[in-house]
Amino acid sequence: MLRQADWTVQPDHEPDAKPHTYAQECDLCGEGSARSTDQESGTLWILEHVRTSPSHHFYKQIVKRPFRTWMR
């Protein structure tokens, strides 16, 4: 049986929510850092990557945030 329901979607801020995780990725070659809950670890990865690949200047941060849904 199906019924129409209103759903709510929002970031999960509950005490048992999974933590935000962060990674950095090189826009030129696609290599990336390990995923971490510490944003700064990706910055260190970028500095190491640019040291070994001096022509790679552009990076992106990839963020995973937990969301939750529930019926109203």
N, C-alpha and C positions, 0 to 999 in steps of 0.2 A: 504494500500500500504506500502510495506517495502522498505527501502533503506539502503545501507551500509553507516555507518558513523564512523568517528574516535572520540572516547571519551577521555577526559582527566579526571584524578582523582587526587586530591591533598588535603592536609589539608586545612580546611576552615579558612582563616585569615581575612575574611571580618569583618567590624565593627559590623554587626548584627549576627555573628556566635555565636553559643552556646558555653559556656565556657568548658574547660577541667574539668572533674570531676575525683575524686580519691576515692578509698576505699581500705581497707586492709582486708585480709582474712587469717584465721588460716589454715595452711596446714593439721593439725592433725584432727580438729573437723569440719572444714568448716564454723564456725561462722565468721561473718564479721562486719566491721564498717559500719556506714551510709555513703552514697556517699556524697562528699563535693567538693567544688571548692578549699578548703584549704588542701594542702598535709599534713600539720602538724596534723590535727585532727585525721587522721588515726594512726599516731605515738602514740598519747595519748591513742587511743583505744587499741593498742597493749600492752602498758605498763599496762593498767587496766586488759586486758585479761590474761597476763602472771602472774599478781599478784593473780588472782583467779584460774588460771590453770598453776601452776609452771612447769609442764612438757611439756608445749606447747612452742617450741622454734623456729618454722619455719613459716614464713608468706609470703604472696605475695601481691603486690600492683596491683590493677586493675584500669587501666586508660581508660577513654572514651574521645576520641578526635573527634571533628566534621570533616567530610570530605565533599567535594562537587565534583560534576561532571558537565561537560558541553561538548557539541559537538563542535568540531573545525570547 
